[in-house]
Amino acid sequence: MKIPLLIVTVAGIAIGLAVPMAKSAAPPAVAAAAAPAEDPPVDTVLDRSASGHFVAVADVNGEPVRFIVDTGADMVALTMEDAKRAHVAFDPSQFEVIGRGASGDVRGQEVHIDRIALDGKRATDISGVVLENSDVSLLGHSYLRRISDVQIKGDKMILR
């Protein structure tokens, strides 16, 4: 069961990495996306960025992390830098091939993330991966399936 899960996760990561991202200022919804953990959940409305992605900032173990919200990724995937800043334990010497992407083998390590919060939508003990040589973190289904609803309507994504 782990192998198919990793294959789907890696496929989602590969797709996310294959689509070029414009280096631009964060849209207004991104700046407001991180909320204190005490706030009750509210709808999060994200505008599609110029690169075609939906971007959000969520608190990972109390630290803000910029994510592409990736409905095609099974797990949350963190860059090494984001994982270090959020105090997610990993060991690069333990990285292994966890799947194949468009550009070849994808290396990383499975991890457990203590907590992720986005506009009061909190989840704990989340499965994830830390990826070697990734420059973008992905908010995948190991978090998204813990919230009530994810909808895409035109150029807006609504997380409830």
Backbone hydrogen bonds, N-H to C=O, Kabsch-Sander energy under -0.5 kcal/mol:
donor,donor_aa,acceptor,acceptor_aa,energy
5,L,1,M,-1.6
6,L,2,K,-2.6
7,I,3,I,-2.5
8,V,4,P,-2.5
9,T,5,L,-2.3
10,V,6,L,-3.0
11,A,7,I,-2.4
12,G,8,V,-2.3
13,I,9,T,-2.4
14,A,10,V,-3.1
15,I,11,A,-2.3
16,G,12,G,-2.4
17,L,13,I,-2.6
18,A,14,A,-2.0
19,V,15,I,-1.4
24,S,22,A,-1.2
30,V,27,P,-1.4
31,A,27,P,-1.3
32,A,28,P,-1.3
33,A,30,V,-1.2
34,A,30,V,-0.5
35,A,33,A,-0.5
39,D,36,P,-1.6
42,V,119,D,-1.8
44,T,159,L,-2.6
45,V,43,D,-0.6
46,L,44,T,-0.6
46,L,157,M,-3.0
48,R,155,D,-2.6
49,S,53,H,-3.7
52,G,49,S,-2.0
55,V,47,D,-0.6
55,V,53,H,-0.6
56,A,67,F,-2.2
58,A,56,A,-0.6
58,A,65,V,-2.3
59,D,117,A,-2.8
60,V,58,A,-0.6
60,V,63,E,-3.4
61,N,59,D,-0.6
61,N,115,R,-2.3
63,E,60,V,-1.9
65,V,58,A,-2.5
67,F,56,A,-3.5
67,F,65,V,-0.5
68,I,137,S,-2.3
69,V,54,F,-3.1
69,V,67,F,-0.6
70,D,68,I,-0.8
70,D,139,L,-1.5
71,T,69,V,-0.7
73,A,70,D,-1.5
76,V,127,S,-1.0
77,A,138,L,-2.3
78,L,129,V,-2.9
80,M,131,L,-0.6
83,A,79,T,-2.4
84,K,80,M,-2.3
85,R,81,E,-2.4
86,A,82,D,-2.1
87,H,84,K,-1.5
88,V,83,A,-2.8
89,A,87,H,-0.6
94,Q,91,D,-2.9
95,F,92,P,-1.4
96,E,108,G,-2.4
98,I,106,V,-3.0
99,G,106,V,-1.0
101,G,104,G,-3.7
104,G,101,G,-1.7
106,V,99,G,-3.2
107,R,105,D,-0.5
108,G,96,E,-2.3
109,Q,130,V,-1.9
111,V,128,G,-2.7
113,I,126,I,-3.2
114,D,112,H,-0.5
116,I,123,A,-2.3
117,A,59,D,-2.2
118,L,121,K,-1.3
119,D,33,A,-0.9
121,K,118,L,-2.1
122,R,120,G,-1.2
123,A,116,I,-2.2
125,D,114,D,-2.1
126,I,113,I,-2.8
128,G,111,V,-2.3
129,V,76,V,-2.0
130,V,109,Q,-2.4
131,L,78,L,-2.5
131,L,129,V,-0.5
132,E,107,R,-2.5
134,S,131,L,-0.8
137,S,66,R,-0.7
138,L,77,A,-2.7
139,L,68,I,-2.8
140,G,138,L,-1.0
141,H,73,A,-3.0
142,S,74,D,-0.7
143,Y,140,G,-1.7
144,L,140,G,-2.3
145,R,141,H,-2.3
146,R,143,Y,-2.1
147,I,144,L,-1.4
151,Q,158,I,-2.4
153,K,156,K,-2.9
156,K,153,K,-1.5
157,M,46,L,-2.5
158,I,151,Q,-3.0
159,L,44,T,-2.7
159,L,157,M,-0.5
160,R,149,D,-2.7
